[in-house]
């Protein structure tokens, strides 16, 4: 009886763990405000007082693999997020600089 009861619970815990690995990118701050704030952090201008949310959104993008934190996948996901801003194409050098400085930071 106990074994039958634990199977659905174990399956639910496994599904929850897999779902957490594939969480979507944060939508709290838009990618353009994140790009502007992260450019300030990278030394191009200065971040304004309202940048804590967009900067937090950038650093909350974290990817893991079977062994733990995956810096390459994290940097790629953060780059995709910054490139989703409509002005990213005109600021390709700034986007590359931001990702080179902070893309793999955990």
Buried (B, 14 or more C-beta within 10 A) or exposed (E): EEEEEEEEEEEEEEEEEEEEEEEEBBEEBBBBBBBBBBBBBBEBEEBEEEBEBBBBBBBEBBBEEEEEEBEEBBBBBBBEBBBBBEEBEEBEEBBEBBBEEBBBEE
